[in-house]
Amino acid sequence: MPTEARGRDPLFAEQLVEWMDANSVDRAVVLAFDAPEAYPVQAPSEWVLDEVASYPDRLVPFCTVDPRAVDGADAAADRLEHYIDRGARGFGELKMEMDIDDDRLEPLYELCATYELPVLFHTDQQMMRDEVGLPRLENILASYPEVDFVAHAHGWWSHMAADVEPQDRGRIPEGPIEAPGRVWDLLAAYDNIYGDISTLGGWNALTRDEAYGQAFLESHHDQLVFGTDYLFPGHQIPHFAMFEQFDLELDAWANIRHRNIKGLLR
């Protein structure tokens, strides 16, 4: 983050790498915020690319394009090509106040297919909206099988359980899981969807019912990527505890820690 936001200090690449060293993280993806509603301050793609340039072996930049800020698909393609030329290896965080299958996003999905960019998106009640059951997301997965999508935030992780209420898309549900939800179904049905376990939403999805969390990691470790959503200096991240909290084969942990994301990057 280039400036203070929500009373929290900015976060620059040097500080991020220091935090990574302290937590034994070799490499990290850095996401951009180009949409004005995504966060109180923007972290523009150009700024992200500038920041990570000093750490090419540690930091992997993603970029975004706001379809409302460019004049048509050609302009979007030009901007995306510029970011790719500067080193962008993925698209995200896609976080805007529109439906996930909004017509204005279709040219971006098509461009990401052309350039083989994975798309990391944030979905909740306001951003990249969908209904309970994620029918819009399923339509996108079926329509763009050549694009790898990485799902993030409450609208996705609330569907860890079957009993999802509309308000759950914008909050962190609590309590035991009675039956597996749409997350399980979509991961089983589509090979172009992955779950990013970052944010408290991702952490809660694994830990609210540890028996289900264990089963989920065992059955879907080949479609999960480790993440933290580290946003500001001193941000408390619980996710490293999962390596002690759950019991997986080393091969499964390797998928979650690094293999899956390596396979997604262009």
C-alpha positions as CSV (number, residue, x, y, z in Angstrom):
1,M,0.0,0.0,0.0
2,P,1.5,3.3,-1.0
3,T,-0.1,5.5,1.7
4,E,-1.8,5.2,5.0
5,A,-5.3,3.6,5.0
6,R,-7.7,2.9,7.7
7,G,-5.2,4.2,10.2
8,R,-2.6,1.7,9.1
9,D,0.9,2.5,7.9
10,P,1.8,2.0,4.2
11,L,3.5,-1.2,3.1
12,F,6.4,-1.1,0.7
13,A,8.3,-3.9,-0.9
14,E,11.3,-3.7,1.4
15,Q,9.1,-4.1,4.4
16,L,7.2,-7.0,2.8
17,V,10.5,-8.9,2.1
18,E,11.6,-8.4,5.6
19,W,8.3,-9.8,6.9
20,M,8.7,-12.7,4.4
21,D,12.2,-13.4,5.8
22,A,10.9,-13.5,9.3
23,N,8.3,-16.0,8.3
24,S,10.4,-18.2,6.0
25,V,8.6,-17.2,2.9
26,D,10.7,-17.5,-0.3
27,R,8.4,-15.8,-2.8
28,A,5.1,-14.0,-2.7
29,V,2.6,-12.7,-5.2
30,V,1.8,-9.0,-4.9
31,L,-1.7,-7.9,-6.0
32,A,-2.8,-4.6,-7.4
33,F,-5.8,-2.4,-6.5
34,D,-6.8,-0.3,-9.5
35,A,-10.5,0.1,-8.8
36,P,-11.3,3.1,-6.6
37,E,-13.8,1.1,-4.5
38,A,-11.5,-1.8,-3.8
39,Y,-9.8,-0.2,-0.8
40,P,-9.6,3.2,0.7
41,V,-6.4,3.9,-1.3
42,Q,-5.4,2.4,-4.5
43,A,-2.3,0.3,-5.1
44,P,-2.1,0.9,-8.9
45,S,-0.5,-1.7,-11.2
46,E,2.2,0.7,-12.2
47,W,3.2,1.3,-8.6
48,V,3.2,-2.4,-7.8
49,L,5.4,-3.1,-10.8
50,D,7.8,-0.3,-9.7
51,E,7.9,-1.5,-6.1
52,V,8.7,-5.2,-6.9
53,A,11.3,-4.4,-9.5
54,S,14.1,-4.5,-6.9
55,Y,13.1,-8.0,-5.8
56,P,12.6,-10.1,-9.0
57,D,13.5,-13.3,-7.2
58,R,11.2,-12.7,-4.3
59,L,8.1,-10.8,-5.5
60,V,5.7,-11.8,-8.3
61,P,3.6,-8.9,-9.6
62,F,0.0,-9.1,-10.7
63,C,-1.9,-6.3,-12.4
64,T,-5.5,-5.2,-13.0
65,V,-7.4,-3.2,-15.6
66,D,-10.6,-1.4,-14.6
67,P,-12.9,-1.8,-17.7
68,R,-14.7,1.4,-16.7
69,A,-11.4,3.4,-17.0
70,V,-10.4,2.4,-20.5
71,D,-12.0,3.0,-23.9
72,G,-12.9,-0.4,-25.2
73,A,-11.2,-3.8,-25.5
74,D,-8.3,-2.5,-27.7
75,A,-7.3,0.0,-25.0
76,A,-7.6,-2.7,-22.3
77,A,-5.4,-4.9,-24.4
78,D,-2.8,-2.2,-24.8
79,R,-2.7,-1.5,-21.1
80,L,-2.5,-5.2,-20.3
81,E,0.3,-5.8,-22.8
82,H,2.2,-2.9,-21.2
83,Y,1.9,-4.5,-17.7
84,I,3.0,-7.9,-19.1
85,D,6.0,-6.3,-20.8
86,R,6.9,-4.8,-17.4
87,G,6.7,-8.2,-15.7
88,A,3.1,-8.9,-14.6
89,R,2.4,-12.6,-14.4
90,G,-1.2,-12.6,-13.3
91,F,-4.4,-10.5,-13.2
92,G,-5.7,-9.4,-9.8
93,E,-7.0,-8.5,-7.4
94,L,-10.2,-8.2,-9.5
95,K,-12.4,-6.4,-7.0
96,M,-15.0,-4.0,-8.3
97,E,-18.7,-3.2,-7.6
98,M,-20.2,-5.3,-10.4
99,D,-21.5,-8.8,-11.0
100,I,-18.8,-11.4,-11.7
101,D,-20.3,-12.1,-15.1
102,D,-20.8,-8.4,-16.0
103,D,-20.6,-7.9,-19.7
104,R,-17.8,-5.3,-19.2
105,L,-15.6,-8.0,-17.7
106,E,-15.9,-10.4,-20.7
107,P,-13.2,-8.7,-22.8
108,L,-10.8,-8.9,-19.8
109,Y,-11.5,-12.6,-19.3
110,E,-10.8,-13.1,-23.0
111,L,-7.6,-11.2,-22.8
112,C,-6.5,-13.2,-19.8
113,A,-7.1,-16.4,-21.9
114,T,-5.0,-15.0,-24.7
115,Y,-2.1,-14.0,-22.5
116,E,-2.5,-17.1,-20.2
117,L,-2.9,-15.0,-17.1
118,P,-4.6,-16.5,-13.9
119,V,-7.4,-14.2,-12.5
120,L,-7.6,-13.8,-8.8
121,F,-10.9,-12.3,-7.8
122,H,-12.6,-11.1,-4.6
123,T,-16.3,-11.9,-4.2
124,D,-18.7,-10.7,-1.5
125,Q,-22.0,-8.9,-1.3
126,Q,-20.7,-5.8,-3.0
127,M,-17.6,-6.8,-5.1
128,M,-17.8,-9.3,-8.0
129,R,-21.3,-10.2,-6.9
130,D,-23.0,-13.5,-7.2
131,E,-26.0,-15.2,-5.7
132,V,-26.1,-17.9,-3.1
133,G,-24.9,-21.0,-4.8
134,L,-22.4,-19.1,-7.0
135,P,-24.3,-19.7,-10.3
136,R,-22.7,-16.7,-12.0
137,L,-19.2,-17.9,-11.1
138,E,-20.1,-21.4,-12.5
139,N,-21.2,-19.8,-15.7
140,I,-17.9,-18.0,-16.0
141,L,-15.9,-21.1,-15.3
142,A,-17.8,-23.0,-18.0
143,S,-17.5,-20.1,-20.5
144,Y,-13.8,-19.6,-20.1
145,P,-12.3,-23.0,-19.5
146,E,-8.9,-21.8,-20.7
147,V,-8.7,-19.2,-17.9
148,D,-7.6,-20.3,-14.4
149,F,-9.6,-18.4,-11.7
150,V,-8.4,-18.1,-8.1
151,A,-11.3,-17.4,-5.7
152,H,-10.8,-15.2,-2.6
153,A,-12.9,-13.7,0.2
154,H,-16.2,-14.2,1.9
155,G,-18.5,-14.8,-1.0
156,W,-16.5,-17.8,-2.0
157,W,-15.5,-19.2,1.4
158,S,-18.9,-18.9,3.0
159,H,-19.9,-21.6,0.6
160,M,-17.6,-24.1,2.4
161,A,-20.9,-25.1,4.0
162,A,-24.2,-25.9,2.4
163,D,-26.4,-23.7,4.6
164,V,-25.5,-20.3,3.1
165,E,-27.7,-17.3,3.7
166,P,-27.5,-14.1,1.5
167,Q,-25.9,-12.1,4.3
168,D,-23.2,-14.8,4.7
169,R,-21.6,-13.6,1.4
170,G,-20.3,-10.5,3.2
171,R,-19.4,-12.0,6.6
172,I,-17.5,-14.9,8.2
173,P,-19.9,-17.7,9.2
174,E,-19.3,-19.5,12.4
175,G,-20.1,-22.9,13.8
176,P,-19.7,-26.4,12.7
177,I,-20.4,-27.5,9.1
178,E,-23.4,-29.8,8.7
179,A,-22.8,-30.6,5.0
180,P,-20.3,-29.5,2.4
181,G,-21.2,-26.6,0.2
182,R,-20.7,-25.3,-3.4
183,V,-16.9,-24.8,-2.9
184,W,-16.5,-28.5,-2.8
185,D,-18.8,-29.0,-5.8
186,L,-17.1,-26.4,-8.0
187,L,-13.6,-27.6,-7.2
188,A,-14.6,-31.1,-8.1
189,A,-16.4,-30.2,-11.3
190,Y,-14.0,-27.6,-12.8
191,D,-10.2,-27.8,-13.1
192,N,-9.9,-24.0,-13.8
193,I,-11.0,-22.9,-10.3
194,Y,-8.6,-22.6,-7.3
195,G,-9.2,-21.5,-3.7
196,D,-6.9,-18.9,-2.1
197,I,-7.0,-19.5,1.6
198,S,-5.9,-16.0,2.5
199,T,-8.0,-13.5,4.6
200,L,-9.8,-14.4,7.8
201,G,-12.5,-15.8,5.5
202,G,-10.2,-18.4,4.2
203,W,-8.8,-19.2,7.6
204,N,-12.2,-19.5,9.1
205,A,-13.3,-21.9,6.3
206,L,-10.6,-24.3,7.3
207,T,-10.9,-23.9,11.1
208,R,-14.6,-23.4,11.9
209,D,-15.0,-27.2,11.7
210,E,-11.5,-28.8,11.8
211,A,-12.8,-32.3,10.7
212,Y,-14.2,-30.7,7.5
213,G,-11.1,-28.6,7.2
214,Q,-8.9,-31.7,7.3
215,A,-11.1,-33.5,4.8
216,F,-11.1,-30.5,2.5
217,L,-7.3,-30.1,2.5
218,E,-6.9,-33.8,1.8
219,S,-9.4,-33.9,-1.1
220,H,-8.6,-30.5,-2.8
221,H,-4.9,-29.8,-2.0
222,D,-4.2,-29.8,-5.8
223,Q,-6.6,-26.7,-6.2
224,L,-5.6,-24.6,-3.2
225,V,-3.0,-21.9,-2.9
226,F,-1.5,-20.6,0.3
227,G,-1.9,-16.8,0.9
228,T,-2.1,-14.3,3.7
229,D,-3.5,-11.0,2.4
230,Y,-0.8,-9.2,4.3
231,L,-1.8,-5.5,4.0
232,F,0.2,-3.4,6.4
233,P,3.2,-3.6,8.8
234,G,2.4,-5.7,11.8
235,H,-0.7,-7.3,10.3
236,Q,-1.4,-10.4,12.4
237,I,-1.7,-13.4,10.1
238,P,-2.9,-16.8,11.5
239,H,-2.4,-18.8,8.4
240,F,1.1,-20.2,9.2
241,A,-0.4,-22.1,12.0
242,M,-2.2,-24.4,9.5
243,F,1.0,-26.4,9.0
244,E,0.9,-27.6,12.6
245,Q,-2.9,-27.6,12.9
246,F,-3.6,-30.1,10.1
247,D,-2.0,-33.3,9.2
248,L,-1.2,-33.8,5.5
249,E,1.3,-35.7,3.5
250,L,4.4,-33.6,2.5
251,D,3.4,-33.9,-1.2
252,A,0.0,-32.3,-0.4
253,W,1.6,-29.5,1.6
254,A,4.0,-28.9,-1.4
255,N,0.9,-28.4,-3.6
256,I,-0.6,-25.8,-1.3
257,R,2.7,-24.0,-0.5
258,H,4.2,-23.6,-3.9
259,R,3.4,-26.1,-6.7
260,N,-0.1,-25.0,-7.5
261,I,0.7,-21.3,-7.8
262,K,3.8,-22.0,-9.8
263,G,1.7,-24.0,-12.2
264,L,-0.7,-21.0,-12.6
265,L,1.8,-18.3,-13.3
266,R,2.5,-17.5,-17.0
